[in-house]
Amino acid sequence: MSMKTVLITGAGSGIGATTARRFHKEGWFVGLYDLDLPSVEKLATELGDNTCVGQMDVTDRGAVEKGFAEFAEATGGRLDAMINNAGLFQDKPFAEADPEFIDLMMRVNIDGVVNCARAAYPLLKQTPDSHLVNVGSASSIYGVPHNAIYSSTKFFVRGFTEALRIEWDRDDIMVNVIMPSYVATPMTDNSELSHDVSGKSKLLSAEQIAQAIWEAANSDGMYWIMPATARFQQFLMRVVPVAWLPALAKKLLKFKG
């Protein structure tokens, strides 16, 4: 295939769907994968040519391998960028969270990222100047109260990115991580957030994240921390005395609990 290609997980809505539109607009062949098959089929109809779709449960290694094999067949084995986007979110005190949802969130946010990276590796390796873009979170700067499990899974995504960045450099695969604060998507629309997101801390848009993903997939930058206030938090966490961190984090995170 002569055109560039991208595979996006969680492509049926929110950040994933918006990112798919961004890449397709730029003339890329876009693989749309989601647990909700009708959602990506609808998106493919909207986008038109140069797409392929499939149902993918990222926690199921066999389903992931099958999806990547179908994508490889459609693109002749070319994969310029893999967007590890599928994920789950919950804003709730740890002691009150549903254990079953906790288990599911850990499987999607951790196992899913690993399964997709592993399946993508052979295709990325044989495609010059390829990129793995992991969608993380600014909650991996410091553990976020009421987001304890979600935040912890995003610490994993960040560490996983940093490790693969070094491991896969010899294969000419660039590994990046997107680290946004709260984003206005279906995941947050129905959540009563325990953090003040008014004023300067307002929600980011899916379009802003899609633009960051586009830039990450076309550059060598490693961290894409958004917005500027999150980058400032990252700086402060590195320079202030350790004993001050909990109090500082509570203030910076605007925790209402």
C-alpha positions in Angstrom: 0.0 0.0 0.0 1.4 3.4 -1.0 -0.6 5.5 1.5 0.2 5.7 5.2 -1.9 3.6 7.6 -3.1 3.8 11.1 -4.9 1.4 13.4 -6.9 2.9 16.3 -8.5 1.0 19.2 -11.5 2.4 20.9 -12.3 4.1 17.6 -16.1 4.1 18.0 -16.5 7.3 19.9 -14.8 10.1 21.7 -11.0 10.5 21.2 -10.8 7.5 19.0 -13.4 8.5 16.5 -12.2 12.1 16.4 -8.6 10.9 15.8 -9.8 8.6 13.0 -11.4 11.6 11.3 -8.2 13.6 11.7 -6.0 10.9 10.1 -8.5 10.1 7.4 -8.7 13.8 6.5 -4.9 13.8 6.0 -5.2 10.9 3.5 -4.3 8.0 5.7 -5.9 4.5 5.5 -7.6 4.1 8.8 -8.3 0.8 10.7 -11.3 1.3 13.0 -11.5 -1.2 15.9 -13.8 -1.2 18.9 -15.7 -3.6 21.1 -18.8 -1.9 19.8 -18.8 -3.0 16.2 -21.9 -0.9 15.0 -20.1 2.3 16.2 -17.1 1.7 13.9 -19.2 0.5 11.1 -21.2 3.8 11.2 -17.9 5.8 11.4 -16.5 3.9 8.4 -19.7 4.7 6.4 -19.2 8.4 7.3 -15.5 8.4 6.3 -16.0 6.4 3.1 -13.1 4.8 1.3 -9.7 3.8 2.7 -11.0 2.3 6.0 -11.4 -1.2 7.4 -13.4 -2.1 10.5 -13.5 -4.8 13.1 -14.7 -5.8 16.5 -11.9 -6.0 19.0 -11.9 -6.8 22.7 -8.5 -5.6 23.7 -8.4 -7.8 26.8 -8.7 -10.9 24.6 -5.2 -11.6 23.1 -6.7 -13.9 20.4 -9.2 -11.2 19.3 -6.5 -8.6 19.2 -4.2 -10.9 17.0 -7.1 -11.6 14.7 -7.9 -7.9 14.3 -4.3 -7.0 13.5 -4.1 -9.9 11.0 -7.1 -8.6 9.2 -5.7 -5.1 9.2 -2.4 -6.4 7.8 -4.2 -8.2 5.0 -6.0 -5.0 4.1 -2.8 -2.9 4.1 -0.2 -5.4 2.8 1.4 -5.5 6.2 2.0 -1.7 6.5 1.4 0.0 9.8 2.7 3.5 10.1 1.0 4.3 13.4 -0.8 2.3 16.1 -2.9 4.4 18.5 -3.4 2.5 21.8 -6.6 4.4 22.8 -9.1 2.0 24.2 -9.6 2.6 27.9 -12.1 2.9 30.8 -12.5 5.6 33.4 -14.3 5.9 36.7 -14.3 8.8 39.3 -15.2 7.2 42.6 -13.6 6.7 46.0 -11.6 3.6 46.0 -13.5 2.0 48.9 -16.8 2.5 47.1 -15.8 1.3 43.6 -17.3 -1.8 42.2 -14.6 -4.5 42.4 -15.7 -6.1 39.1 -15.4 -2.7 37.3 -12.0 -2.2 38.9 -10.9 -5.6 37.5 -12.3 -4.7 34.0 -10.7 -1.3 34.0 -7.3 -2.8 34.9 -7.6 -5.4 32.1 -8.6 -2.8 29.5 -6.2 -0.1 30.5 -3.2 -2.4 31.1 -3.6 -5.8 29.4 -5.3 -4.1 26.5 -2.4 -1.8 25.9 0.1 -4.7 26.2 -1.9 -7.0 23.9 -2.1 -4.3 21.2 1.5 -3.2 21.4 2.6 -6.9 21.1 0.4 -7.5 18.1 1.4 -4.2 16.4 5.2 -4.8 16.9 5.9 -7.0 13.8 4.0 -4.6 11.5 5.6 -1.5 13.0 9.0 -3.1 12.7 8.6 -3.8 9.0 7.3 -0.2 8.3 10.0 2.5 8.2 9.7 5.4 10.6 6.6 3.9 12.4 5.0 5.1 15.7 3.3 3.6 18.6 1.2 6.2 20.3 -0.1 5.3 23.8 -3.0 7.4 25.2 -2.1 7.9 28.8 -3.2 10.7 31.2 -1.9 13.6 33.2 -3.1 11.5 36.2 0.3 9.7 35.8 2.1 12.8 37.1 0.8 12.2 40.6 -1.8 9.7 41.9 -5.2 11.2 41.7 -7.7 10.7 44.6 -11.1 9.1 43.5 -9.3 8.0 40.4 -6.9 5.7 42.2 -7.2 2.7 39.9 -7.5 4.7 36.7 -4.5 6.9 37.7 -2.5 3.8 38.5 -3.2 2.2 35.2 -2.0 5.3 33.5 1.3 5.2 35.5 1.7 1.8 33.9 1.1 3.2 30.4 3.7 5.9 31.0 6.3 3.5 32.3 5.5 1.0 29.5 6.0 3.8 26.9 9.4 4.9 28.5 10.6 1.3 28.4 9.5 0.6 24.8 10.9 3.9 23.7 14.4 2.5 24.5 13.8 -1.1 23.5 12.2 -0.4 20.1 14.6 2.4 19.1 16.8 -0.2 17.4 13.8 -1.2 15.2 13.2 2.4 14.2 9.9 2.5 16.1 9.1 5.8 17.9 7.0 5.3 21.0 5.1 8.3 22.4 2.6 8.9 25.2 -0.3 11.4 25.3 -0.9 12.7 28.8 -4.0 14.9 28.9 -6.0 16.0 31.9 -9.8 15.5 31.9 -11.3 15.4 28.4 -14.9 15.9 27.3 -15.8 12.5 26.0 -18.6 10.0 26.6 -16.5 8.6 29.5 -16.7 11.8 31.4 -20.1 13.1 30.2 -21.9 11.0 32.7 -19.5 11.3 35.5 -19.7 13.8 38.4 -16.0 14.7 38.7 -14.5 15.1 42.1 -12.1 17.7 40.9 -12.9 21.3 39.9 -12.8 21.5 36.1 -14.1 25.1 35.8 -12.2 28.1 34.7 -8.6 27.4 33.7 -9.1 23.8 34.5 -11.9 23.2 32.1 -12.2 20.0 30.1 -10.1 19.5 27.0 -11.8 18.6 23.8 -11.5 15.4 21.8 -10.3 17.5 18.9 -7.4 18.9 21.0 -6.3 15.3 21.9 -6.7 14.1 18.3 -4.4 16.9 17.2 -1.8 15.9 19.8 -2.0 12.3 18.7 -1.6 13.4 15.1 1.5 15.4 16.0 2.9 12.6 18.1 2.5 10.1 15.2 4.5 12.4 13.0 7.3 13.5 15.3 10.0 12.3 17.7 8.5 13.9 20.8 8.0 11.5 23.7 5.6 13.2 26.2 2.6 15.2 25.1 1.3 16.6 28.4 -1.8 18.8 28.2 -2.7 21.5 29.0 0.0 23.9 30.2 -1.2 23.6 33.8 -0.5 19.9 33.7 3.0 20.6 32.4 3.5 23.0 35.3 2.4 20.3 37.7 4.9 17.9 36.2 7.7 20.5 36.7 6.7 21.1 40.3 6.5 17.4 41.2 10.1 17.1 40.1 11.5 20.1 42.1 9.6 20.4 45.4 10.6 18.5 48.5 9.0 15.0 48.8 7.4 15.8 52.1 5.3 18.6 50.5 4.0 16.5 47.6 0.7 15.3 49.0 -0.5 18.7 50.1 0.8 20.3 46.9 -0.9 17.6 44.8 -4.3 18.1 46.6 -4.1 21.8 45.8 -3.0 21.5 42.2 -5.6 18.7 41.5 -8.4 20.9 42.9 -9.7 17.9 44.8 -13.2 18.6 46.2 -13.3 15.6 48.6 
